[in-house]
Amino acid sequence: MTAMPVPWRSSAEVFAQYLRSHGLDAAADVVDVDAAWQAFSEFLQVEIDGVDLDPDSDADGFIVQWGRYSWNGYRPSLAFTRQLAIVGVDDRDGPCADPEYWQVSLEMRFDDEPDLAGIDALPEQDTGFNFAPIGPHRRAALAQMRTDMAGHPQLQAAWCTKPTDSELTLDRAD
């Protein structure tokens, strides 16, 4: 969809474009988890302008999270998140400027279904951050992440369940 780096402040809009290319509308609720995963996988291959270029930095990573949280009424949820370390957010330049961490996240929420029972009791509530570089290493990391998640019946059930609502956000990570 895009070969040039996109401005970091536009990253949520770019993810929304990828969702639309898979027949999903972030504004009208994402209703197909697998199509959202495909869009997320493509979005993760897009270079983002403003990301910390320090090779020792965990500047561009991704994570999948699941569970039940107070902010969504304790409904089962699944979130695809890309975290970016952005430099110069406050117009600061130079080696002393610390990056700020921002997250582009698609959270999908589900009705309580018997197959989703225990999604909040799994040994982990996320995949852990992965910082594989864009390209084949990132594609391989995503494939392994998906395989690992398929080993949990509740996550496999979420993958096959239509979300009741969703939200795409770009927020500063705390």
Secondary structure, DSSP 4 states (H G I P E B T S, - for coil): ---SPEEGGGHHHHHHHHHHHTT--GGG----HHHHHHHHHHHTTS-EETB---TTS--EEEEEEEEE-GGGTT-EEEEEEEEEEES-TTS--STTPPPEEEEEEEEEE----GGGTTGGGSS-SB---B-PPTTHHHHHHHHHHHHHHHTSHHHHHHHHSPPSEEEEEEEE--
